[in-house]
Amino acid sequence: MNTKLIREKIGRLIDETSGKTLEAEGAIRHVGVDAEKNLAVLIIALHKTGGEAEEKLKREIARVVKLDLGYSGVKIQFEEKRKIESIVNRDVRFIIITSGKGGVGKSTVAVNLAYALAKLDKNAAIIDADIYGSSVPAMLGMTLEYPRATAEKKIIPFRRHGIEIMSTAFFTEPGNPVIWRGPMLHQMLENFFYQVAWNKNLDFMIIDAPPGTGDVTIDLKNIVPTAEAIIVTTPHLAASDVATKAGIAVRKLKQSIIGVVENMAYYENPSTGEKEYIFGRGGGEAVAEKLDCELIAQIPIRQPKKHLALYEPEEENGKKFIELASYVIAFES
C-alpha cells in the first residue's frame, strides 16, 4: 500500500464540522507510513477540533486504514484549520494592555498606542477584549453596527483612523450589559483571533484586556502565548498596588512585560505652568520597581483637541504616545 491510496481513501470521509470531504476541505496535511510498525501516520486539519465530530472521524479513519487498507494501526494528529490560517500564526506582535483595576485609562492607552503606531507607518489593529466594559468603538467615535463577512464567512474588521478594530460592542445591543459566563467569553475571544479577516500585513495587534486577572487573561495566554504586556496604572499608590498584581499574573503566565505606563500622571496648570499631582505621585515608579521593569511613559491629564480620545502627534500627549510607540517598536524581550 502507498500513501497515495491512503490519501484517496480517507479523502472521501466527511469533516462534519464543515460538511465537506477531507479532500474538498484540503484537510489532509500529511500522509506517511511507519513501515517497521505497519502504521499509517496522518496530520489532518479539521474545520474545528474537539468534540464528538472529531472522535467519530477518528473512528472512521481507523476503520478505513485498518480494515480496508490492512495496516496494524494509525497515528493521527488533528489540527484546527481556522487556527492554522489565523492571525496567531503570522509574524505579528501581540501587545496586551492590562491593569489591576478599571478607571485608570487602560483603553485610552490602547487606542492611542495603536494610533501612534499607525502614524509611524505600522499596520496596527485593536481587539477590544474588555468584554464587560467595551469602550474602544465609542472612544474612536464609531457607530455600532454588526460587521459584514467575506465569502469565506470571515468577519470583516472595521477600520477607523487607519486602525482595524474588532469589539464585543459590535455584537450586542447598544446600552445593554454583557452578561456572559466563561464559555461564551472564550468563544467570542476565539472568534476575534480565528474568524476575523485581519490585514495580512499586520505588524501589531493591540489587545485591550479587561482589568484584573480573570478568565480572559488565561484565555489570552492560551490563544497568544507569545504576547507581551504593558501595565497601566495611575500615580495613586492604591492603584499601583493592584497594578503590580496584574503584572505578577503576567509573569506567572510567562509573558514578557514591555513596561509600565503611568496615566493621569499630573495636570499642568495653564495659569502657572506648574505640574499639579492630582492623583498623587510615585505609583508608576512603584509598579516598575516591584516588577523589575521600566516606567516607559507618564501621560499627563489633557483633553484631546480634535477627537474624543485620540491625541494627534503634534499635541503634547500625542508626542508622548509617539515616544511610547517608538519604544514598543524597538523593544526586544
HELIX and SHEET records of a PDB file:
HELIX    1   1 THR A    3  ILE A   10  1                                   8    
HELIX    2   2 LEU A   22  GLU A   25  1                                   4    
HELIX    3   3 GLY A   51  ARG A   63  1                                  13    
HELIX    4   4 VAL A   64  ASP A   68  3                                   5    
HELIX    5   5 LYS A   81  ILE A   84  1                                   4    
HELIX    6   6 ILE A   87  ASN A   89  5                                   3    
HELIX    7   7 LYS A  106  LYS A  119  1                                  14    
HELIX    8   8 ILE A  131  GLY A  133  5                                   3    
HELIX    9   9 VAL A  136  MET A  139  1                                   4    
HELIX   10  10 THR A  168  PHE A  171  5                                   4    
HELIX   11  11 GLY A  182  TYR A  194  1                                  13    
HELIX   12  12 ASP A  215  ILE A  223  1                                   9    
HELIX   13  13 LEU A  237  LYS A  252  1                                  16    
HELIX   14  14 GLY A  283  LEU A  291  1                                   9    
HELIX   15  15 GLU A  316  ALA A  330  1                                  15    
SHEET    1   A 2 ILE A  14  ASP A  15  0                                        
SHEET    2   A 2 LYS A  20  THR A  21 -1                                        
SHEET    1   B 3 ILE A  28  ASP A  34  0                                        
SHEET    2   B 3 LEU A  39  LEU A  46 -1                                        
SHEET    3   B 3 GLY A  73  GLU A  80  1                                        
SHEET    1   C 8 PHE A 158  ARG A 160  0                                        
SHEET    2   C 8 ILE A 163  SER A 167 -1                                        
SHEET    3   C 8 ALA A 124  ASP A 128  1                                        
SHEET    4   C 8 PHE A 204  ASP A 208  1                                        
SHEET    5   C 8 ARG A  93  SER A  99  1                                        
SHEET    6   C 8 GLU A 228  THR A 233  1                                        
SHEET    7   C 8 SER A 256  ASN A 263  1                                        
SHEET    8   C 8 LEU A 295  ILE A 299  1                                        
SHEET    1   D 2 TYR A 267  GLU A 268  0                                        
SHEET    2   D 2 LYS A 275  GLU A 276 -1                                        
END                                                                             
